[in-house]
Amino acid sequence: MVRHKKTLPKEPDMPFLFHNAQIINGKGDIFSNGYVGVEGNLITELGTGPIPQKGPNWERIDLQGRTLMPGIIDCHVHLCLDGSADPFLSLPQIPDPLLVLKAYQSAYLTLQAGVTTVRDMGAKNGVVTHLRNAVNSGILMGPRILSSGQCICMTGGHGWSMGCEADGPDGVRKAVREQLKTGVDNVKFMATGGVLTPGVDPGSSQLSYAEMKAGIEEAHNAGRITGAHAQGTGGIKNAINAGIDTIEHGVFLDDETIQMMLDRKIVLVPTIAAPYFIIQGCNKGIPASVSEKAKSVDGSHLNSAKKAFAAGVTIAMGTDAGTPFNLHGANAKELELLTEIGLSPMQAITAATGIASRTLGLDKKVGVIEKGKIADLLAVTGDPLKDITLLQDQARLAMVMKEGIFVKKVL
């Protein structure tokens, strides 16, 4: 059961000066014996060596050699899915008010795990948009949420049970406008089939080039970012040619597709955790069709991610949390999995901080430790550059701060 204060305070009680820290800044740099000052919700001091002299109202916090880094950013979650063996099974029967409460619990667990920003990539009836509003207004405690509302899919396509079904360029354009009307931050398109939806092939193309082009154009005209669920090669190319900003999953990437992503500076969010957890839990109640599809794509998925990274495609961290046994609050597993496709621990952390913030258009606000940026911070006991799995051990997360406010503090 989740227990905590009902609301967040509007402002911290006093300014803070964290010192005696190893600082990973989210841009690939590391500093020993560093300090960071926080006033209000902003980082106002940053340096190494002797700490600056401050007035008696400043609280000085000795991190005792712990690692201080930006809060983690997860570019792909589903807060309305609960990580059960078959999360789509009960979804149609859950009334929206209850679903918002379930999504809130997922969001709270995510924040406690050091994830201070998420992009939700699709929810039944767009309920996460309402959750975002509640968090933004201070009614509830949760990570910063970028909501996609409902994903845009073809009739009967992947994700239809929580998507907005649309057909033809005009139909997709209208569907995007409907999502924009609800106030979404991101628009997600289903370019291919997937693993969880019964009766669809992950490699099959679904929304066409023309359909996605119309929808992406509408989203970009409104200043929104876009992402495509794209597993099969043909659907990935359709999304790229249509002008998509991020490719989610990218299971079947060939050399031509990788070059297209490089040429257009498109970011890959591989979500390696999604098939990993399905395969790990295949004997725990996951539908046989889901397990079989996950096993059939797993090798190609890993090889595609490895090839894309080796070629220089930008990788941003995303988990697909909420899919079977891919639990909210266990998001940091993805960083370990990223190291298994070739990223160093520093590169994995940067994929989950500075690169992720840039991918989501938040780089002027969060994602790095820098003067003037919002104070989303995470302190971990130990050195994740030596052992990236430390970020999965919540007992080692000594402090989580969002917007200058402690949401976890065991210092």
Secondary structure as a PSIPRED ss2 file (coil, helix, strand):
# PSIPRED VFORMAT (PSIPRED V4.0)

   1 M C   1.000  0.000  0.000
   2 V C   1.000  0.000  0.000
   3 R C   1.000  0.000  0.000
   4 H C   1.000  0.000  0.000
   5 K C   1.000  0.000  0.000
   6 K C   1.000  0.000  0.000
   7 T C   1.000  0.000  0.000
   8 L C   1.000  0.000  0.000
   9 P C   1.000  0.000  0.000
  10 K C   1.000  0.000  0.000
  11 E C   1.000  0.000  0.000
  12 P C   1.000  0.000  0.000
  13 D C   1.000  0.000  0.000
  14 M C   1.000  0.000  0.000
  15 P C   1.000  0.000  0.000
  16 F E   0.000  0.000  1.000
  17 L E   0.000  0.000  1.000
  18 F E   0.000  0.000  1.000
  19 H E   0.000  0.000  1.000
  20 N E   0.000  0.000  1.000
  21 A E   0.000  0.000  1.000
  22 Q E   0.000  0.000  1.000
  23 I E   0.000  0.000  1.000
  24 I E   0.000  0.000  1.000
  25 N C   1.000  0.000  0.000
  26 G C   1.000  0.000  0.000
  27 K C   1.000  0.000  0.000
  28 G C   1.000  0.000  0.000
  29 D C   1.000  0.000  0.000
  30 I E   0.000  0.000  1.000
  31 F E   0.000  0.000  1.000
  32 S E   0.000  0.000  1.000
  33 N E   0.000  0.000  1.000
  34 G E   0.000  0.000  1.000
  35 Y E   0.000  0.000  1.000
  36 V E   0.000  0.000  1.000
  37 G E   0.000  0.000  1.000
  38 V E   0.000  0.000  1.000
  39 E E   0.000  0.000  1.000
  40 G C   1.000  0.000  0.000
  41 N C   1.000  0.000  0.000
  42 L E   0.000  0.000  1.000
  43 I E   0.000  0.000  1.000
  44 T E   0.000  0.000  1.000
  45 E E   0.000  0.000  1.000
  46 L E   0.000  0.000  1.000
  47 G E   0.000  0.000  1.000
  48 T E   0.000  0.000  1.000
  49 G C   1.000  0.000  0.000
  50 P C   1.000  0.000  0.000
  51 I C   1.000  0.000  0.000
  52 P C   1.000  0.000  0.000
  53 Q C   1.000  0.000  0.000
  54 K C   1.000  0.000  0.000
  55 G C   1.000  0.000  0.000
  56 P C   1.000  0.000  0.000
  57 N C   1.000  0.000  0.000
  58 W C   1.000  0.000  0.000
  59 E E   0.000  0.000  1.000
  60 R E   0.000  0.000  1.000
  61 I E   0.000  0.000  1.000
  62 D E   0.000  0.000  1.000
  63 L C   1.000  0.000  0.000
  64 Q C   1.000  0.000  0.000
  65 G C   1.000  0.000  0.000
  66 R C   1.000  0.000  0.000
  67 T E   0.000  0.000  1.000
  68 L E   0.000  0.000  1.000
  69 M E   0.000  0.000  1.000
  70 P E   0.000  0.000  1.000
  71 G C   1.000  0.000  0.000
  72 I E   0.000  0.000  1.000
  73 I E   0.000  0.000  1.000
  74 D E   0.000  0.000  1.000
  75 C E   0.000  0.000  1.000
  76 H E   0.000  0.000  1.000
  77 V E   0.000  0.000  1.000
  78 H C   1.000  0.000  0.000
  79 L C   1.000  0.000  0.000
  80 C C   1.000  0.000  0.000
  81 L C   1.000  0.000  0.000
  82 D C   1.000  0.000  0.000
  83 G C   1.000  0.000  0.000
  84 S C   1.000  0.000  0.000
  85 A C   1.000  0.000  0.000
  86 D C   1.000  0.000  0.000
  87 P H   0.000  1.000  0.000
  88 F H   0.000  1.000  0.000
  89 L H   0.000  1.000  0.000
  90 S H   0.000  1.000  0.000
  91 L H   0.000  1.000  0.000
  92 P H   0.000  1.000  0.000
  93 Q H   0.000  1.000  0.000
  94 I C   1.000  0.000  0.000
  95 P C   1.000  0.000  0.000
  96 D H   0.000  1.000  0.000
  97 P H   0.000  1.000  0.000
  98 L H   0.000  1.000  0.000
  99 L H   0.000  1.000  0.000
 100 V H   0.000  1.000  0.000
 101 L H   0.000  1.000  0.000
 102 K H   0.000  1.000  0.000
 103 A H   0.000  1.000  0.000
 104 Y H   0.000  1.000  0.000
 105 Q H   0.000  1.000  0.000
 106 S H   0.000  1.000  0.000
 107 A H   0.000  1.000  0.000
 108 Y H   0.000  1.000  0.000
 109 L H   0.000  1.000  0.000
 110 T H   0.000  1.000  0.000
 111 L H   0.000  1.000  0.000
 112 Q H   0.000  1.000  0.000
 113 A C   1.000  0.000  0.000
 114 G C   1.000  0.000  0.000
 115 V E   0.000  0.000  1.000
 116 T E   0.000  0.000  1.000
 117 T E   0.000  0.000  1.000
 118 V E   0.000  0.000  1.000
 119 R E   0.000  0.000  1.000
 120 D E   0.000  0.000  1.000
 121 M C   1.000  0.000  0.000
 122 G C   1.000  0.000  0.000
 123 A C   1.000  0.000  0.000
 124 K H   0.000  1.000  0.000
 125 N H   0.000  1.000  0.000
 126 G H   0.000  1.000  0.000
 127 V H   0.000  1.000  0.000
 128 V H   0.000  1.000  0.000
 129 T H   0.000  1.000  0.000
 130 H H   0.000  1.000  0.000
 131 L H   0.000  1.000  0.000
 132 R H   0.000  1.000  0.000
 133 N H   0.000  1.000  0.000
 134 A H   0.000  1.000  0.000
 135 V H   0.000  1.000  0.000
 136 N H   0.000  1.000  0.000
 137 S C   1.000  0.000  0.000
 138 G C   1.000  0.000  0.000
 139 I C   1.000  0.000  0.000
 140 L C   1.000  0.000  0.000
 141 M C   1.000  0.000  0.000
 142 G C   1.000  0.000  0.000
 143 P C   1.000  0.000  0.000
 144 R E   0.000  0.000  1.000
 145 I E   0.000  0.000  1.000
 146 L E   0.000  0.000  1.000
 147 S E   0.000  0.000  1.000
 148 S C   1.000  0.000  0.000
 149 G C   1.000  0.000  0.000
 150 Q C   1.000  0.000  0.000
 151 C C   1.000  0.000  0.000
 152 I E   0.000  0.000  1.000
 153 C E   0.000  0.000  1.000
 154 M C   1.000  0.000  0.000
 155 T C   1.000  0.000  0.000
 156 G C   1.000  0.000  0.000
 157 G C   1.000  0.000  0.000
 158 H C   1.000  0.000  0.000
 159 G C   1.000  0.000  0.000
 160 W H   0.000  1.000  0.000
 161 S H   0.000  1.000  0.000
 162 M H   0.000  1.000  0.000
 163 G C   1.000  0.000  0.000
 164 C E   0.000  0.000  1.000
 165 E E   0.000  0.000  1.000
 166 A C   1.000  0.000  0.000
 167 D C   1.000  0.000  0.000
 168 G H   0.000  1.000  0.000
 169 P H   0.000  1.000  0.000
 170 D H   0.000  1.000  0.000
 171 G H   0.000  1.000  0.000
 172 V H   0.000  1.000  0.000
 173 R H   0.000  1.000  0.000
 174 K H   0.000  1.000  0.000
 175 A H   0.000  1.000  0.000
 176 V H   0.000  1.000  0.000
 177 R H   0.000  1.000  0.000
 178 E H   0.000  1.000  0.000
 179 Q H   0.000  1.000  0.000
 180 L H   0.000  1.000  0.000
 181 K H   0.000  1.000  0.000
 182 T C   1.000  0.000  0.000
 183 G C   1.000  0.000  0.000
 184 V C   1.000  0.000  0.000
 185 D C   1.000  0.000  0.000
 186 N E   0.000  0.000  1.000
 187 V E   0.000  0.000  1.000
 188 K E   0.000  0.000  1.000
 189 F E   0.000  0.000  1.000
 190 M E   0.000  0.000  1.000
 191 A C   1.000  0.000  0.000
 192 T E   0.000  0.000  1.000
 193 G C   1.000  0.000  0.000
 194 G C   1.000  0.000  0.000
 195 V C   1.000  0.000  0.000
 196 L C   1.000  0.000  0.000
 197 T C   1.000  0.000  0.000
 198 P C   1.000  0.000  0.000
 199 G C   1.000  0.000  0.000
 200 V C   1.000  0.000  0.000
 201 D C   1.000  0.000  0.000
 202 P C   1.000  0.000  0.000
 203 G C   1.000  0.000  0.000
 204 S C   1.000  0.000  0.000
 205 S E   0.000  0.000  1.000
 206 Q C   1.000  0.000  0.000
 207 L C   1.000  0.000  0.000
 208 S C   1.000  0.000  0.000
 209 Y H   0.000  1.000  0.000
 210 A H   0.000  1.000  0.000
 211 E H   0.000  1.000  0.000
 212 M H   0.000  1.000  0.000
 213 K H   0.000  1.000  0.000
 214 A H   0.000  1.000  0.000
 215 G H   0.000  1.000  0.000
 216 I H   0.000  1.000  0.000
 217 E H   0.000  1.000  0.000
 218 E H   0.000  1.000  0.000
 219 A H   0.000  1.000  0.000
 220 H H   0.000  1.000  0.000
 221 N H   0.000  1.000  0.000
 222 A C   1.000  0.000  0.000
 223 G C   1.000  0.000  0.000
 224 R C   1.000  0.000  0.000
 225 I E   0.000  0.000  1.000
 226 T E   0.000  0.000  1.000
 227 G E   0.000  0.000  1.000
 228 A E   0.000  0.000  1.000
 229 H E   0.000  0.000  1.000
 230 A E   0.000  0.000  1.000
 231 Q C   1.000  0.000  0.000
 232 G C   1.000  0.000  0.000
 233 T H   0.000  1.000  0.000
 234 G H   0.000  1.000  0.000
 235 G H   0.000  1.000  0.000
 236 I H   0.000  1.000  0.000
 237 K H   0.000  1.000  0.000
 238 N H   0.000  1.000  0.000
 239 A H   0.000  1.000  0.000
 240 I H   0.000  1.000  0.000
 241 N H   0.000  1.000  0.000
 242 A H   0.000  1.000  0.000
 243 G C   1.000  0.000  0.000
 244 I C   1.000  0.000  0.000
 245 D C   1.000  0.000  0.000
 246 T E   0.000  0.000  1.000
 247 I E   0.000  0.000  1.000
 248 E E   0.000  0.000  1.000
 249 H E   0.000  0.000  1.000
 250 G C   1.000  0.000  0.000
 251 V C   1.000  0.000  0.000
 252 F C   1.000  0.000  0.000
 253 L C   1.000  0.000  0.000
 254 D C   1.000  0.000  0.000
 255 D H   0.000  1.000  0.000
 256 E H   0.000  1.000  0.000
 257 T H   0.000  1.000  0.000
 258 I H   0.000  1.000  0.000
 259 Q H   0.000  1.000  0.000
 260 M H   0.000  1.000  0.000
 261 M H   0.000  1.000  0.000
 262 L H   0.000  1.000  0.000
 263 D H   0.000  1.000  0.000
 264 R H   0.000  1.000  0.000
 265 K C   1.000  0.000  0.000
 266 I C   1.000  0.000  0.000
 267 V E   0.000  0.000  1.000
 268 L E   0.000  0.000  1.000
 269 V E   0.000  0.000  1.000
 270 P C   1.000  0.000  0.000
 271 T C   1.000  0.000  0.000
 272 I C   1.000  0.000  0.000
 273 A H   0.000  1.000  0.000
 274 A H   0.000  1.000  0.000
 275 P H   0.000  1.000  0.000
 276 Y H   0.000  1.000  0.000
 277 F H   0.000  1.000  0.000
 278 I H   0.000  1.000  0.000
 279 I H   0.000  1.000  0.000
 280 Q H   0.000  1.000  0.000
 281 G C   1.000  0.000  0.000
 282 C C   1.000  0.000  0.000
 283 N C   1.000  0.000  0.000
 284 K C   1.000  0.000  0.000
 285 G C   1.000  0.000  0.000
 286 I C   1.000  0.000  0.000
 287 P C   1.000  0.000  0.000
 288 A H   0.000  1.000  0.000
 289 S H   0.000  1.000  0.000
 290 V H   0.000  1.000  0.000
 291 S H   0.000  1.000  0.000
 292 E H   0.000  1.000  0.000
 293 K H   0.000  1.000  0.000
 294 A H   0.000  1.000  0.000
 295 K H   0.000  1.000  0.000
 296 S H   0.000  1.000  0.000
 297 V H   0.000  1.000  0.000
 298 D H   0.000  1.000  0.000
 299 G H   0.000  1.000  0.000
 300 S H   0.000  1.000  0.000
 301 H H   0.000  1.000  0.000
 302 L H   0.000  1.000  0.000
 303 N H   0.000  1.000  0.000
 304 S H   0.000  1.000  0.000
 305 A H   0.000  1.000  0.000
 306 K H   0.000  1.000  0.000
 307 K H   0.000  1.000  0.000
 308 A H   0.000  1.000  0.000
 309 F H   0.000  1.000  0.000
 310 A H   0.000  1.000  0.000
 311 A H   0.000  1.000  0.000
 312 G C   1.000  0.000  0.000
 313 V C   1.000  0.000  0.000
 314 T C   1.000  0.000  0.000
 315 I E   0.000  0.000  1.000
 316 A C   1.000  0.000  0.000
 317 M C   1.000  0.000  0.000
 318 G C   1.000  0.000  0.000
 319 T C   1.000  0.000  0.000
 320 D C   1.000  0.000  0.000
 321 A E   0.000  0.000  1.000
 322 G C   1.000  0.000  0.000
 323 T C   1.000  0.000  0.000
 324 P C   1.000  0.000  0.000
 325 F C   1.000  0.000  0.000
 326 N C   1.000  0.000  0.000
 327 L C   1.000  0.000  0.000
 328 H C   1.000  0.000  0.000
 329 G C   1.000  0.000  0.000
 330 A C   1.000  0.000  0.000
 331 N C   1.000  0.000  0.000
 332 A C   1.000  0.000  0.000
 333 K H   0.000  1.000  0.000
 334 E H   0.000  1.000  0.000
 335 L H   0.000  1.000  0.000
 336 E H   0.000  1.000  0.000
 337 L H   0.000  1.000  0.000
 338 L H   0.000  1.000  0.000
 339 T H   0.000  1.000  0.000
 340 E C   1.000  0.000  0.000
 341 I C   1.000  0.000  0.000
 342 G C   1.000  0.000  0.000
 343 L C   1.000  0.000  0.000
 344 S C   1.000  0.000  0.000
 345 P H   0.000  1.000  0.000
 346 M H   0.000  1.000  0.000
 347 Q H   0.000  1.000  0.000
 348 A H   0.000  1.000  0.000
 349 I H   0.000  1.000  0.000
 350 T H   0.000  1.000  0.000
 351 A H   0.000  1.000  0.000
 352 A C   1.000  0.000  0.000
 353 T C   1.000  0.000  0.000
 354 G H   0.000  1.000  0.000
 355 I H   0.000  1.000  0.000
 356 A H   0.000  1.000  0.000
 357 S H   0.000  1.000  0.000
 358 R H   0.000  1.000  0.000
 359 T H   0.000  1.000  0.000
 360 L C   1.000  0.000  0.000
 361 G C   1.000  0.000  0.000
 362 L C   1.000  0.000  0.000
 363 D C   1.000  0.000  0.000
 364 K C   1.000  0.000  0.000
 365 K C   1.000  0.000  0.000
 366 V C   1.000  0.000  0.000
 367 G C   1.000  0.000  0.000
 368 V C   1.000  0.000  0.000
 369 I C   1.000  0.000  0.000
 370 E C   1.000  0.000  0.000
 371 K C   1.000  0.000  0.000
 372 G C   1.000  0.000  0.000
 373 K C   1.000  0.000  0.000
 374 I E   0.000  0.000  1.000
 375 A C   1.000  0.000  0.000
 376 D C   1.000  0.000  0.000
 377 L E   0.000  0.000  1.000
 378 L E   0.000  0.000  1.000
 379 A E   0.000  0.000  1.000
 380 V E   0.000  0.000  1.000
 381 T C   1.000  0.000  0.000
 382 G C   1.000  0.000  0.000
 383 D C   1.000  0.000  0.000
 384 P C   1.000  0.000  0.000
 385 L C   1.000  0.000  0.000
 386 K C   1.000  0.000  0.000
 387 D C   1.000  0.000  0.000
 388 I H   0.000  1.000  0.000
 389 T H   0.000  1.000  0.000
 390 L H   0.000  1.000  0.000
 391 L H   0.000  1.000  0.000
 392 Q H   0.000  1.000  0.000
 393 D C   1.000  0.000  0.000
 394 Q H   0.000  1.000  0.000
 395 A H   0.000  1.000  0.000
 396 R H   0.000  1.000  0.000
 397 L E   0.000  0.000  1.000
 398 A E   0.000  0.000  1.000
 399 M E   0.000  0.000  1.000
 400 V E   0.000  0.000  1.000
 401 M E   0.000  0.000  1.000
 402 K E   0.000  0.000  1.000
 403 E C   1.000  0.000  0.000
 404 G C   1.000  0.000  0.000
 405 I E   0.000  0.000  1.000
 406 F E   0.000  0.000  1.000
 407 V E   0.000  0.000  1.000
 408 K E   0.000  0.000  1.000
 409 K E   0.000  0.000  1.000
 410 V C   1.000  0.000  0.000
 411 L C   1.000  0.000  0.000
